[in-house]
Amino acid sequence: MRIASAYWSDDQIFFHRLLLFVLKPLAERIRPKNLDQIVGQEHITGVEKPLRSWIEGKRMPSVIFWGPPGVGKTTLAQVIASSLDIPFVHISAVSAGVKEVREVIARAQYEGKITLFLDEIHRFNKSQQDALLGAVEAGQIILIGATTENPSFEVNRALLSRCQVLVLKEHSLESMESLLSFALQEDTVLKELPIELTEKEALILHSGGDGRRLLNLLEMAVDSQHNQNLIRITNSSIEELVQTRTVAYDKTGEQHYDIISAFIKSMRGSDPDAALYWLARMLAGGEDIIFIARRMLVLAAEDIGLANPNALLIAQACFQACSVIGMPESRIILSEAVVYLATSPKGNSTYKAIGKAMELVSQYPDLPVPFHLRNAPSKLMKDLNYGKGYLYPHDFEGNWVSQQYMPDALVGKQIYEPGNNVREKKG
């Protein structure tokens, strides 16, 4: 893609450097003003989709935008406010508190309805969120909350019940390409520059679905060649600019749970390649290796079980080794255990069996122990027939004898059912 047809003179280069110094960042300069300009999120902004219907019908409810960084949460909030022609107040939960919220509510009571955009709403604690309830309930403010964390965990149930939750998605490859084209063709500065975008894969790859990061990286790439008569953007120039890419991973947030879930499910699904990838993501993000090893212990018992009892031993050895060795060497131990667990035969018969047993206990919590199975440490207990009639299996051929072990009410109930694998079929 080539923008501008001529090379720059020295005077033009100087003027460009001056513009970059005084202008707002690219992402701010090209921020959409209406729904039609928004790239991506068609599942909520498209024709007859919820957000468009609410705005066009002038009946906007309070909403919470949940999604990763750089997908348009702030932009959508501003578009909503301008479309409804209602005063717009932007507060960040990082620096604001109940005082600022009450000031907005007081203003709404005096001046009329206000759109309150509360960025990073998950950072407000329960009492701070409670301060919003009355005004949201009364319709004095249209609350637009933005969060990168799961609102089910981070937003009070009372406030959540008064809001619609809209999930925003990472930018797709297509929407990232559209953002690049729009920036190069429509931005007042970039469209005048002699830019040659010969490759865009690295730009998109290093942006990770984050539109703001994409635009910032594009602007950095342009600025890095501000003294050139032709600005040529290639994959190698982007790689050189970025050097290293920070792994997107939050050890306490949503990704923490999503990635460990993908890791476990990959091993359960016998895919060692995927399991190793998710393991590497966690290690690169600084995840606690003991947390990883502990979850592998659970998987060995739950998803492999008697199909391969050695899996639990391997997982236990991995847990103990990681406890005493630490990183970076533990990555090798974890890798070995992950591949072993992922490629092992699978079976969950014991997992299902304890579930059935617990269910029976909830239904029959107080069934008496049959007398012949009871302990008889005293003469009185023996006189009451405790232990009478018990058959000691080792006194019989094969160390087995038929007798009742279940409570009377559960005789005949089958809890454990052998799994469909070689070892359990052999019995």
PENORLIN-V562919 format. One record per residue. N is the residue number from 1. PHI is phi as a letter, one per 20 degrees, with the letter a starting at -180 (* if undefined). D_FIRST is the distance of its C-alpha to the first C-alpha in Angstrom with 1 decimal. Layout:
N_PHI_D_FIRST, N_PHI_D_FIRST
//
This chain:
1_*_0.0, 2_d_3.8, 3_d_6.6, 4_m_10.0, 5_d_11.3, 6_c_14.0, 7_f_15.1, 8_e_17.4, 9_e_21.2, 10_f_23.5, 11_f_24.6, 12_f_21.1, 13_f_20.7, 14_f_24.1, 15_f_23.4, 16_f_20.3, 17_f_22.6, 18_f_25.2, 19_f_22.9, 20_f_21.9, 21_f_25.7, 22_e_26.9, 23_e_24.4, 24_f_24.5, 25_g_22.2, 26_g_18.7, 27_g_20.1, 28_f_23.0, 29_f_21.2, 30_d_19.3, 31_g_22.2, 32_g_22.8, 33_d_25.8, 34_b_26.8, 35_f_26.6, 36_f_24.2, 37_e_21.5, 38_f_22.1, 39_e_19.7, 40_n_21.7, 41_m_25.6, 42_f_26.0, 43_f_29.3, 44_c_30.8, 45_d_28.8, 46_f_28.5, 47_g_30.9, 48_m_34.5, 49_e_33.5, 50_g_35.8, 51_f_33.9, 52_f_32.9, 53_f_36.5, 54_f_38.1, 55_f_36.1, 56_f_36.5, 57_e_40.2, 58_l_40.8, 59_c_42.4, 60_f_40.3, 61_e_42.2, 62_f_41.8, 63_c_39.1, 64_c_37.9, 65_e_34.2, 66_d_34.1, 67_a_31.0, 68_f_29.1, 69_f_27.5, 70_m_24.3, 71_d_24.5, 72_o_25.5, 73_f_29.3, 74_f_29.6, 75_f_27.2, 76_f_29.2, 77_f_32.4, 78_f_31.3, 79_f_30.2, 80_g_33.6, 81_f_35.5, 82_f_33.8, 83_f_34.1, 84_e_37.8, 85_l_38.5, 86_c_40.5, 87_g_40.7, 88_d_38.4, 89_c_39.5, 90_d_37.3, 91_c_39.3, 92_d_38.3, 93_f_40.9, 94_f_40.3, 95_d_42.1, 96_d_44.0, 97_b_47.2, 98_f_49.8, 99_g_50.6, 100_f_47.2, 101_f_47.3, 102_f_50.8, 103_f_49.7, 104_f_47.0, 105_f_49.6, 106_f_52.2, 107_f_49.7, 108_f_49.0, 109_f_52.7, 110_e_53.1, 111_e_50.1, 112_o_49.1, 113_g_46.5, 114_c_43.7, 115_e_40.5, 116_d_40.6, 117_e_37.5, 118_d_38.8, 119_f_36.1, 120_l_37.1, 121_g_40.2, 122_f_41.2, 123_e_42.2, 124_f_45.0, 125_e_48.3, 126_g_50.6, 127_f_52.6, 128_f_49.5, 129_f_48.1, 130_f_51.6, 131_f_51.4, 132_e_48.8, 133_g_50.9, 134_f_53.1, 135_f_50.5, 136_f_48.2, 137_f_51.2, 138_e_52.4, 139_m_49.0, 140_f_49.1, 141_c_45.6, 142_e_42.6, 143_e_41.6, 144_c_38.0, 145_e_38.1, 146_c_35.1, 147_b_35.6, 148_e_33.9, 149_d_37.3, 150_f_39.2, 151_f_41.1, 152_f_43.9, 153_e_44.8, 154_d_43.8, 155_d_44.8, 156_g_48.4, 157_g_49.5, 158_f_51.1, 159_f_47.9, 160_f_45.8, 161_f_48.1, 162_e_47.3, 163_c_43.5, 164_e_41.1, 165_e_38.8, 166_d_35.2, 167_e_33.1, 168_e_29.5, 169_d_27.2, 170_g_24.6, 171_f_21.0, 172_e_20.0, 173_g_16.9, 174_f_15.8, 175_f_16.7, 176_f_15.0, 177_f_11.6, 178_f_12.7, 179_f_13.7, 180_f_10.4, 181_f_8.9, 182_f_12.2, 183_f_12.4, 184_f_9.4, 185_e_10.4, 186_d_14.2, 187_f_15.4, 188_f_17.5, 189_e_16.6, 190_f_12.9, 191_f_11.9, 192_e_13.9, 193_e_12.6, 194_f_10.8, 195_d_8.2, 196_c_5.8, 197_e_4.9, 198_e_6.0, 199_b_8.4, 200_c_9.6, 201_f_13.0, 202_f_15.0, 203_g_13.9, 204_f_15.1, 205_f_18.1, 206_f_19.4, 207_e_19.3, 208_l_21.7, 209_n_21.2, 210_e_21.7, 211_f_19.4, 212_f_20.9, 213_f_20.4, 214_g_16.7, 215_f_16.3, 216_f_18.8, 217_f_17.1, 218_f_13.7, 219_f_16.0, 220_f_17.9, 221_f_15.0, 222_f_14.2, 223_f_18.0, 224_f_18.7, 225_d_17.0, 226_f_18.6, 227_e_20.4, 228_e_17.6, 229_f_16.6, 230_c_13.0, 231_e_11.7, 232_d_10.0, 233_d_9.8, 234_c_11.0, 235_f_13.6, 236_f_16.3, 237_f_15.6, 238_f_15.8, 239_f_18.9, 240_f_20.5, 241_f_20.0, 242_f_21.4, 243_m_24.1, 244_c_26.0, 245_d_25.3, 246_f_28.2, 247_f_29.5, 248_f_29.6, 249_b_33.3, 250_d_36.0, 251_f_39.5, 252_d_41.2, 253_d_38.8, 254_g_37.4, 255_f_35.4, 256_g_38.6, 257_f_40.2, 258_f_37.3, 259_f_36.6, 260_f_40.3, 261_f_40.6, 262_f_37.9, 263_f_39.6, 264_f_43.0, 265_f_41.8, 266_f_40.0, 267_f_43.3, 268_g_45.3, 269_e_43.1, 270_m_43.7, 271_d_40.1, 272_f_40.3, 273_f_36.7, 274_f_35.6, 275_f_38.6, 276_f_37.7, 277_f_34.2, 278_f_35.6, 279_f_38.2, 280_f_35.7, 281_g_33.8, 282_f_37.2, 283_f_38.2, 284_f_34.9, 285_e_35.4, 286_n_39.0, 287_f_40.9, 288_f_44.6, 289_f_45.5, 290_f_48.9, 291_f_47.3, 292_f_45.3, 293_f_48.5, 294_f_50.5, 295_f_48.3, 296_f_48.5, 297_g_52.3, 298_f_52.2, 299_f_50.0, 300_g_52.4, 301_e_55.3, 302_f_53.6, 303_d_51.4, 304_d_53.2, 305_l_56.8, 306_f_59.5, 307_f_57.1, 308_a_56.9, 309_g_58.9, 310_f_57.8, 311_f_54.4, 312_f_56.0, 313_f_57.6, 314_f_54.3, 315_f_52.6, 316_f_55.6, 317_f_55.5, 318_f_51.8, 319_g_52.6, 320_f_55.5, 321_f_53.6, 322_f_50.7, 323_f_53.3, 324_d_54.8, 325_d_51.9, 326_m_48.9, 327_e_45.3, 328_e_43.7, 329_f_46.1, 330_f_46.5, 331_f_43.1, 332_f_44.7, 333_f_47.6, 334_f_45.4, 335_f_43.3, 336_f_46.5, 337_f_47.9, 338_f_44.7, 339_f_44.5, 340_f_48.2, 341_f_48.1, 342_f_45.1, 343_e_46.7, 344_f_50.2, 345_g_52.0, 346_d_51.7, 347_a_54.4, 348_c_55.1, 349_f_58.7, 350_f_60.1, 351_f_57.5, 352_f_58.5, 353_f_62.1, 354_f_62.3, 355_f_60.5, 356_f_63.3, 357_f_65.9, 358_f_64.6, 359_f_64.6, 360_f_68.2, 361_f_69.2, 362_f_67.8, 363_e_69.9, 364_c_73.0, 365_f_73.0, 366_c_76.7, 367_f_78.0, 368_f_81.0, 369_f_81.0, 370_g_83.4, 371_g_86.7, 372_f_86.6, 373_e_83.3, 374_f_84.4, 375_f_85.3, 376_c_89.1, 377_f_89.7, 378_c_93.0, 379_f_96.3, 380_g_95.8, 381_f_92.4, 382_f_94.0, 383_f_96.9, 384_e_94.2, 385_m_92.9, 386_f_89.7, 387_n_88.5, 388_f_91.3, 389_n_90.4, 390_f_87.3, 391_d_86.8, 392_e_85.6, 393_g_83.1, 394_f_84.1, 395_e_87.6, 396_c_86.4, 397_f_85.2, 398_m_81.5, 399_l_81.5, 400_b_80.8, 401_b_82.9, 402_f_82.3, 403_a_82.7, 404_e_81.1, 405_d_78.6, 406_f_76.9, 407_g_78.5, 408_g_80.8, 409_f_78.4, 410_d_75.5, 411_g_77.4, 412_n_75.3, 413_f_72.0, 414_d_69.3, 415_d_66.6, 416_e_65.2, 417_c_63.8, 418_g_62.7, 419_f_59.0, 420_e_57.7, 421_b_57.4, 422_g_59.6, 423_f_61.3, 424_f_62.4, 425_f_63.4, 426_f_65.8, 427_m_67.3
//
